């Protein structure tokens, strides 16, 4: 979730990663706020070169994230978490360094308040999705899915798995097991690129994804795997449980669960809302009417 924060009239682009529970800050924006440089991007490039030459791991650990640029387009920019930004600040001689640290502490405090009072985080998350036009039913499912995902990643961390690449592998295994598609193929089917897959799932897809994650979490806590391969097998087991549920639903409804629907039609993602029911009812009524016509034709021929 991207937000604009303001430090002494300077806009700082920030991104909250709900799964990692970490704030990320645009490094170029931080540099501009501290130095008032006319070309903060060039300043950061030179500083980055110097820090790399010194063997500073802070720079090598910075990763790129697409953020809204001044030209209104989403462009890749270097971002850093709170600890990384503090280290970068130490390399920039600026009288604003201490005020900026205090400002960052205030930003972090917003999240600490939410951790101490989880209801605040729930309300903030609901407001975020509500502002984007999602239905209340879908929002409830999405917020639950975020909590289930956090429990799973916490369990993975407890098993010594803490690299994003490993999370991606485990998630891909689980997704393929329950949906029949890799994460990449799933996103391609929905017409997605960098967008969050879960933000583009129907509530039924979310429920099955949650079932896979909750099952994997429960099995992992029970078995306490010691190797990454063991955790992969458990992720697949969790996915298989949800996959069985998906096939059962599809058999009973005659409709595929995995859908090409995406957030461009947010209300359609909520398959339980009244408009979806009305649409389905109209289809059923039309089918019944057509069946009656066919039956009448058969009777007349007889």
C-alpha positions in Angstrom: 0.0 0.0 0.0 1.6 3.3 -1.1 1.2 6.5 0.8 2.6 10.0 0.6 4.1 11.2 3.8 5.3 14.8 4.3 8.5 15.9 6.1 9.0 19.7 6.3 6.9 20.3 3.1 8.8 17.6 1.3 6.8 14.6 0.0 8.2 11.2 0.8 6.7 8.3 -1.1 6.3 5.3 1.3 5.0 1.8 0.9 3.6 -0.5 3.6 4.2 -4.2 3.0 1.5 -5.9 5.0 3.0 -9.3 4.7 6.5 -8.3 5.9 5.0 -5.7 8.2 7.6 -3.1 7.1 7.6 0.5 5.8 9.6 1.2 2.7 10.8 4.7 1.8 11.8 6.2 -1.6 15.5 6.8 -1.2 15.6 9.6 -3.7 12.8 11.4 -1.8 14.7 11.0 1.5 17.9 12.4 -0.2 16.0 15.4 -1.5 14.4 16.1 1.9 17.8 16.0 3.6 19.9 17.8 1.1 17.6 20.0 -1.0 19.6 18.9 -4.0 18.5 20.1 -7.4 19.2 16.6 -8.7 18.5 14.1 -5.8 18.7 11.1 -8.2 22.3 12.1 -9.2 23.2 12.7 -5.6 21.9 9.2 -4.7 23.8 7.6 -7.6 27.1 9.1 -6.4 26.4 8.2 -2.8 25.5 4.7 -3.8 28.7 4.3 -5.7 30.7 5.5 -2.7 28.9 3.2 -0.3 29.4 0.2 -2.5 33.1 0.9 -2.8 33.2 1.0 1.0 31.5 -2.4 1.1 28.3 -1.0 2.7 25.7 -3.8 2.6 22.9 -1.2 3.0 23.0 -0.3 -0.6 23.3 -3.8 -2.0 20.2 -4.8 0.0 18.1 -1.9 -1.3 15.6 -3.1 -3.9 13.5 -1.4 -6.5 9.8 -0.8 -6.3 7.4 0.9 -8.7 6.1 4.1 -7.3 4.1 7.0 -8.7 6.5 9.5 -10.3 6.1 13.2 -10.9 5.0 12.5 -14.5 2.1 10.5 -13.2 3.5 7.1 -14.3 4.6 4.2 -12.1 8.4 4.0 -12.3 10.9 1.8 -10.6 12.8 3.5 -7.8 15.2 2.4 -5.0 13.4 1.9 -1.7 14.8 1.2 1.8 13.3 -0.1 5.0 13.6 1.9 8.3 16.9 0.4 9.3 18.4 1.0 5.9 17.3 4.6 5.8 18.8 5.3 9.2 22.2 4.0 7.8 21.9 6.0 4.7 21.1 9.1 6.8 24.4 8.6 8.6 26.2 9.0 5.3 24.6 12.3 4.4 25.9 15.4 6.3 22.7 17.3 7.0 21.3 19.5 9.8 18.0 17.8 9.1 19.2 14.4 10.0 18.0 14.3 13.6 14.5 15.9 12.8 14.2 13.3 10.0 14.9 10.4 12.3 12.3 11.8 14.7 9.8 12.0 11.8 10.5 8.4 10.8 10.0 7.3 14.4 6.6 9.0 14.3 5.7 7.2 11.1 6.8 3.9 12.7 4.7 4.7 15.8 1.6 4.7 13.7 2.3 1.0 13.0 3.3 0.3 16.6 -0.1 1.7 17.7 -1.8 -0.7 15.3 0.2 -3.6 16.5 -0.7 -2.8 20.1 -4.4 -2.3 19.1 -5.0 -4.6 16.1 -8.4 -3.1 15.6 -6.7 0.0 14.2 -4.9 -2.0 11.6 -8.2 -3.7 10.6 -10.0 -0.4 10.3 -7.2 1.1 8.2 -7.0 -1.9 5.9 -10.8 -1.8 5.4 -10.7 1.9 4.7 -8.0 1.3 2.1 -10.0 -1.3 0.2 -13.2 0.5 0.6 -11.7 3.6 -1.0 -10.7 1.5 -4.0 -14.3 0.4 -4.5 -14.3 -3.2 -3.1 -17.5 -4.6 -1.6 -17.8 -5.1 2.2 -18.1 -8.8 1.8 -14.9 -9.0 -0.2 -13.1 -6.7 2.2 -13.9 -9.0 5.1 -12.5 -12.0 3.3 -9.4 -10.1 2.2 -8.6 -8.9 5.7 -8.9 -12.4 7.0 -6.6 -13.6 4.2 -3.9 -11.1 5.3 -4.0 -12.5 8.9 -3.8 -16.1 7.7 -0.9 -15.2 5.4 0.9 -13.6 8.3 0.5 -16.7 10.5 1.9 -18.8 7.7 5.0 -16.5 7.1 5.5 -16.4 10.9 5.6 -20.2 10.9 8.0 -20.3 8.0 10.3 -17.8 9.9 10.1 -20.1 12.9 11.5 -22.9 10.7 14.4 -20.7 9.6 12.9 -19.6 6.3 13.3 -15.8 5.9 14.2 -15.1 2.3 11.7 -13.6 -0.1 12.8 -16.0 -2.8 12.0 -19.0 -0.6 8.6 -17.5 0.3 7.9 -17.2 -3.4 8.9 -20.8 -4.1 6.6 -22.1 -1.2 3.7 -19.9 -2.3 4.1 -21.0 -5.9 4.0 -24.7 -4.8 0.9 -24.1 -2.7 -0.9 -22.1 -5.4 -0.2 -24.7 -8.1 -1.5 -27.5 -5.8 -4.8 -25.9 -5.1 -5.5 -23.9 -8.2 -3.8 -25.9 -10.9 -1.8 -22.9 -11.9 1.5 -21.4 -11.0 1.4 -17.9 -9.6 2.8 -16.6 -12.9 0.2 -18.4 -15.0 -2.6 -17.4 -12.5 -1.6 -13.7 -12.9 -1.4 -14.0 -16.6 -4.9 -15.5 -16.8 -6.2 -12.5 -14.8 -4.3 -10.0 -17.0 -2.0 -8.9 -14.2 1.7 -7.9 -14.1 3.0 -6.4 -10.9 -0.4 -6.2 -9.2 -1.1 -8.3 -6.1 -2.8 -11.5 -7.0 -4.9 -11.7 -3.9 -6.3 -8.2 -4.5 -7.6 -9.6 -7.8 -9.2 -12.8 -6.4 -12.9 -13.5 -6.0 -13.9 -14.1 -2.4 -14.2 -17.9 -3.2 -10.6 -17.9 -4.5 -9.5 -16.1 -1.4 -11.3 -18.6 0.8 -9.6 -21.6 -0.9 -6.2 -19.8 -0.8 -6.8 -19.3 3.0 -7.7 -22.9 3.4 -4.4 -23.9 1.8 -2.4 -21.5 4.0 -4.2 -22.4 7.2 -3.7 -26.2 6.5 0.0 -25.7 5.7 0.4 -23.7 8.9 -1.3 -26.3 11.0 0.7 -29.2 9.5 4.0 -27.3 9.8 3.3 -26.6 13.5 2.6 -30.2 14.1 5.6 -31.7 12.2 8.1 -28.9 12.8 10.0 -29.4 9.6 13.8 -28.9 9.7 14.6 -28.5 6.0 13.3 -26.3 3.2 12.3 -29.4 1.2 10.1 -30.6 4.1 8.4 -27.2 4.2 7.9 -27.4 0.4 6.1 -30.8 0.8 3.9 -29.3 3.5 3.0 -26.3 1.4 2.0 -28.7 -1.4 -0.1 -30.8 1.1 -1.9 -27.7 2.3 -2.6 -26.8 -1.4 -3.8 -30.3 -2.1 -6.4 -30.0 0.7 -7.8 -26.8 -0.8 -7.5 -28.3 -4.3 -9.8 -31.1 -3.3 -12.3 -28.6 -2.0 -12.1 -26.6 -5.2 -12.8 -29.7 -7.3 -15.7 -30.6 -5.1 -17.2 -27.1 -5.5 -16.7 -27.2 -9.3 -18.4 -30.6 -9.5 -21.4 -29.4 -7.5 -21.8 -26.0 -9.2 -20.6 -26.9 -12.7 -18.6 -23.7 -12.7 -14.8 -23.2 -12.5 -13.6 -21.6 -9.3 -10.4 -20.2 -10.7 -11.6 -17.1 -12.5 -10.2 -14.5 -15.0 -12.0 -11.8 -13.0 -9.8 -9.1 -11.7 -10.0 -5.8 -9.7 -11.1 -3.8 -12.8 -14.6 -5.1 -11.8 -14.3 -5.1 -8.1 -17.9 -5.8 -7.3 -17.9 -8.9 -9.5 -15.1 -10.3 -7.2 -17.7 -10.7 -4.5 -19.6 -13.7 -5.6 -21.9 -13.5 -2.6 -23.2 -9.9 -3.2 -26.8 -9.2 -4.1 -26.0 -8.1 -7.7 -24.2 -11.4 -8.4 -27.1 -13.3 -7.0 -29.6 -11.2 -9.1 -27.5 -11.9 -12.2 -27.4 -15.6 -11.5 -31.1 -15.7 -10.8 -31.8 -14.0 -14.1 -29.7 -16.5 -15.9 -31.5 -19.4 -14.2 -34.9 -17.9 -15.0 -33.9 -17.5 -18.7 -32.7 -21.1 -18.8 -36.0 -22.3 -17.2 -38.0 -20.3 -19.7 -36.0 -21.8 -22.6 -36.4 -25.3 -21.2 -40.2 -24.8 -21.0 -40.4 -23.6 -24.6 -38.5 -26.7 -25.7 -40.8 -29.0 -23.7 -43.9 -27.3 -25.2 -42.5 -27.7 -28.7 -42.0 -31.4 -28.0 -45.5 -31.8 -26.7 -47.0 -30.0 -29.7 -45.1 -32.3 -32.1 -46.4 -35.3 -30.3 
